[in-house]
Amino acid sequence: MAPRPHISHGPLRADDNTASAMSYTSVDFEVHGRVQGVCFRMYTEDEARKLGVVGWVRNTRQGTVDGQVQGPTDKVRQMQEWLAKKGSPSSHITKCNFKNERQVKQLDFGDFRTKY
């Protein structure tokens, strides 16, 4: 009997049984510079969805933008690069801090959203 071919059902989601065997990266971020009033949160949501990471973003009272990103390590690294160097077209990033990086067995979020 010939072996059955492997069938891919698309990307893993946080609620897939097979996802629980994976390890994900989670990291908190804070972006400094001209990042409020320039659609930074909207572009951050769009980039996160393109990359397939989950988490949240919000404006702070200090004039920065902070949040959390979770997903496969390579995708989280791409998001960190985007947050630190690209941002929205009208933004000017002067500094981006990452903290609390850790490995997690499951994702805490189902998508990426703006918090208010």
PAMI-847821 format. One record per residue (C-alpha): residue number from 1; x negated, y, z; residue in one letter. Coordinates in steps of 0.001 Angstrom, whole numbers. Layout:
PAMI-847821
<r NUM, <X, Y, Z>, "A">,
...
END
This chain:
PAMI-847821
<r 1, <0, 0, 0>, "M">,
<r 2, <-1382, 3416, -971>, "A">,
<r 3, <-1803, 6019, 1777>, "P">,
<r 4, <878, 8674, 2004>, "R">,
<r 5, <-192, 12095, 733>, "P">,
<r 6, <-531, 14907, 3256>, "H">,
<r 7, <2263, 17450, 2865>, "I">,
<r 8, <1732, 20950, 4145>, "S">,
<r 9, <4771, 22693, 5570>, "H">,
<r 10, <3214, 26162, 5622>, "G">,
<r 11, <1482, 27978, 8465>, "P">,
<r 12, <1798, 26797, 12044>, "L">,
<r 13, <4195, 28706, 14215>, "R">,
<r 14, <4082, 29105, 17962>, "A">,
<r 15, <7031, 26731, 18390>, "D">,
<r 16, <5661, 23924, 16170>, "D">,
<r 17, <4750, 20756, 18061>, "N">,
<r 18, <1428, 20557, 16235>, "T">,
<r 19, <544, 24104, 17272>, "A">,
<r 20, <307, 23091, 20929>, "S">,
<r 21, <-2839, 21057, 20166>, "A">,
<r 22, <-4554, 24153, 18766>, "M">,
<r 23, <-6376, 26832, 20648>, "S">,
<r 24, <-5695, 30468, 19889>, "Y">,
<r 25, <-7541, 33681, 20712>, "T">,
<r 26, <-5853, 36475, 22647>, "S">,
<r 27, <-7367, 39934, 23072>, "V">,
<r 28, <-6205, 43327, 24352>, "D">,
<r 29, <-7155, 46505, 22486>, "F">,
<r 30, <-7150, 50282, 22847>, "E">,
<r 31, <-7805, 52571, 19883>, "V">,
<r 32, <-9022, 56169, 20396>, "H">,
<r 33, <-9046, 59116, 18002>, "G">,
<r 34, <-6284, 60580, 15855>, "R">,
<r 35, <-4018, 57546, 16129>, "V">,
<r 36, <-674, 59048, 17169>, "Q">,
<r 37, <1620, 60827, 14732>, "G">,
<r 38, <-108, 59141, 11765>, "V">,
<r 39, <1997, 55942, 11463>, "C">,
<r 40, <-740, 53898, 13157>, "F">,
<r 41, <1700, 51562, 14899>, "R">,
<r 42, <3668, 50903, 11710>, "M">,
<r 43, <516, 50097, 9739>, "Y">,
<r 44, <-717, 47929, 12628>, "T">,
<r 45, <2510, 45911, 12511>, "E">,
<r 46, <2187, 45516, 8731>, "D">,
<r 47, <-1446, 44367, 8946>, "E">,
<r 48, <-676, 41933, 11760>, "A">,
<r 49, <2149, 40389, 9755>, "R">,
<r 50, <-76, 40093, 6663>, "K">,
<r 51, <-2708, 38283, 8727>, "L">,
<r 52, <-176, 36125, 10571>, "G">,
<r 53, <-1093, 37223, 14101>, "V">,
<r 54, <1378, 38021, 16881>, "V">,
<r 55, <1477, 40521, 19734>, "G">,
<r 56, <2424, 44123, 20274>, "W">,
<r 57, <1295, 47754, 19903>, "V">,
<r 58, <2357, 50991, 21631>, "R">,
<r 59, <1398, 54646, 22091>, "N">,
<r 60, <-69, 55596, 25471>, "T">,
<r 61, <306, 58819, 27431>, "R">,
<r 62, <-3445, 59337, 27042>, "Q">,
<r 63, <-3060, 59768, 23261>, "G">,
<r 64, <-4424, 56340, 22397>, "T">,
<r 65, <-2774, 53233, 20990>, "V">,
<r 66, <-3040, 49939, 22873>, "D">,
<r 67, <-1745, 46424, 22482>, "G">,
<r 68, <-2474, 42736, 22337>, "Q">,
<r 69, <-3239, 40397, 19434>, "V">,
<r 70, <-2954, 36590, 19482>, "Q">,
<r 71, <-3556, 33996, 16808>, "G">,
<r 72, <-6203, 31851, 15152>, "P">,
<r 73, <-9651, 33215, 15987>, "T">,
<r 74, <-10576, 34118, 12404>, "D">,
<r 75, <-7343, 36086, 11939>, "K">,
<r 76, <-7763, 37865, 15297>, "V">,
<r 77, <-11325, 38850, 14225>, "R">,
<r 78, <-9936, 40304, 10984>, "Q">,
<r 79, <-7353, 42278, 12957>, "M">,
<r 80, <-10051, 43575, 15328>, "Q">,
<r 81, <-12076, 44773, 12324>, "E">,
<r 82, <-9002, 46527, 10907>, "W">,
<r 83, <-8183, 48184, 14253>, "L">,
<r 84, <-11764, 49370, 14804>, "A">,
<r 85, <-12564, 50599, 11289>, "K">,
<r 86, <-9529, 51066, 9065>, "K">,
<r 87, <-6215, 51864, 10731>, "G">,
<r 88, <-3533, 53878, 8970>, "S">,
<r 89, <-4515, 56091, 6017>, "P">,
<r 90, <-4173, 59341, 8014>, "S">,
<r 91, <-5785, 58082, 11216>, "S">,
<r 92, <-9320, 58849, 12391>, "H">,
<r 93, <-10642, 56169, 14732>, "I">,
<r 94, <-13417, 57303, 17067>, "T">,
<r 95, <-13577, 54230, 19313>, "K">,
<r 96, <-11862, 50886, 19758>, "C">,
<r 97, <-12189, 48845, 22954>, "N">,
<r 98, <-11411, 45150, 23215>, "F">,
<r 99, <-11041, 43406, 26562>, "K">,
<r 100, <-9601, 40307, 28226>, "N">,
<r 101, <-10497, 38053, 25303>, "E">,
<r 102, <-9542, 34490, 26093>, "R">,
<r 103, <-8508, 31207, 24554>, "Q">,
<r 104, <-4837, 30266, 24965>, "V">,
<r 105, <-3085, 26985, 24172>, "K">,
<r 106, <118, 28637, 22991>, "Q">,
<r 107, <1167, 32033, 21714>, "L">,
<r 108, <3075, 34349, 24044>, "D">,
<r 109, <4910, 36111, 21197>, "F">,
<r 110, <6917, 35029, 18165>, "G">,
<r 111, <5937, 38021, 16023>, "D">,
<r 112, <4159, 41386, 16138>, "F">,
<r 113, <6199, 44371, 17351>, "R">,
<r 114, <5967, 47957, 18499>, "T">,
<r 115, <6730, 48497, 22186>, "K">,
<r 116, <8344, 51743, 23315>, "Y">,
END
